[in-house]
Amino acid sequence: KVLELETVKASAAVADALELAVGAPVQKAVRVRSTKHGPLSHITTYVPADLAAHFGRRELGREPILVLLEKSGLRLGRAHQHISARLADATTARALDVPVGSALLAVRRLVYDQHDKPIQWLHGL
């Protein structure tokens, strides 16, 4: 389920991760992935706006961003991932149907294309 989808100006952190200028346009998508048993993950992704021009809310509701990027002609390379833990805040708890303060696995992933250019920064809970 796509909760948010908008083009925003890259913050310093997003710009640094994606090797863009601060304020460059990026697509910010917030989604909740679910199984038949209920919500599984709350994911926020940032993709350079020019790369995200090929898909919108409908496509993001059907397929993962990496699949959509590949369908647009990008070839994926490597990813760097950091895993930690975090407590659920009110927004995340509501989206995942868990109590506020629940322990969650936190993932930060930076995905690169075949030319080693960053194409997606993901924050997942």
N, C-alpha and C positions, 0 to 999 in steps of 0.2 A: 504494500500500500504506500503510495506516495503522499507524504504529509505536507511537504513543501518542495517547491521547485522555482528557483528564481536565478536571474543573473545578478551577481553582486560584484562590488569592487574587492579585489583581493586584499585582505589584511596583510600586515607585515609577515605573520606566520605562514599564511597560505602562499603568499608571493615567494617567500624564501623556500618553502617546500617544493613548489612547482617551477622554481627558477623563472619567475615573472617579475615585472615591475609592480611595486605596491600600487594598488588601484586598478590594475589590469582586470578586465572582465573575466569572471569565472562563473560556471554554473554550479550553484549549490543545490544539492538534492538531499532531502531528509526522507528516509523510508523506514518502514517497519516490515521485516520479513517474517512470515508466519508459516506454520505447518498446520495440519488439520487439528493439532492439539492446542494451538494458540500462538501468540507472538513469540518469536525466537530471538530477533535482534533488532536493534535501533541503529541505523546507519546514516551517517552524514558524509557526503562525498563532495569533493571540489574537483572540477575538471576545467581546463582552459576553455573559454567560451567558444573559440573557433572549432575545437574538437567536438564540443557538445552540440553544435548547430544541427547535427543530423538526427537528433532525437529529443523528444519532449516527454511530458507527463504520461501519455498513453504507452509509449514504448518502455519507459522506465517501470511502469506497472506490470509489464509482461516479462521483461528480460533484465538480467544483470548488466550494469554499465559496461563491464569489460567485454561482454558479448556484443553489445551495441557498438563499442569502439572498434572491435575487430570487423564487424559488418561494414563499418564505414571505411575500411581499408587499412587501419592501423595494425601493425604486427606487434604483439606484446613481447617484451623482453624479460626483465627481472622485477622483483619486488623486494622491498625492505620492510620488515614488520617488527613492531615492538608490542609485546603483550604485558599487561599489568592488571590490576584490579581497581575497581572504583565502586562507590556506593551510589545507588540509584537516587537521583534527585526527583522532585515531584513530576516534572515533565516526562522523564524517562520511565519512571515507575508507572505512570498512567498509560504510556504507550505500550509497555511490556506487560501490563497487568500484574505487577508485583508490588509489594509494600515499599514505601519510601525507606531508604536506608538498606535495601537488599544489596548483597554483594554481587557485583557483576564483573565479568571478564571484559577488560577494555583492550581494544586492538587499534593500533595506529599503523596504517600500511601506506607506503608510497610505491606506486606502480610506475614502471618505466617502459618505454617502447623499445623496439629493437635497436634504436640508435642511442639508447641510454638517456633519453629525454623524459623527464617526469610528466606523466599524463593524468594521474589520478592520486588524490590524497584522501584517504578514508579514515574516518573515526567510527569505530563500531563498538557497541555495547551489547 
